[in-house]
């Protein structure tokens, strides 16, 4: 390229400047053409990224729904059983407390019955 330009300079600077100007115009058009191609590829890339993003969001929403279903069906059921287990423990404690109170009431009734029977028997012995 430099050899071509130095040989052009033998004919004067005007032809060399015309060739350089032509090269600049040609390079400018080539750059514009490459820029248009780059712009088209950029738009295609943006569209592909938007499509990929939309499909990713759709898959994410679908997986979030599946996770919610799994939590509802399995994890929350486990927590529910834990809560019921605690409720059962409380119920068993209340049952044992009630049983202890009922034993005390039975003992008192038994004592009252025994006293009543003794009183009746004494009354029978005394002839009343």
Buried (B, 14 or more C-beta within 10 A) or exposed (E): EEEEEEEBEEEEEEEBEEEEEEEEEEEEEEEEEEEEEEEEEEEEEEEEEEEEEEEEEEEEEEEEEEEEEEEEEEEEEEEEEEEEEEEEEEEEEEEEEEEEEEEEEEEEEEEEEEEEEEEEEEEEEEEE
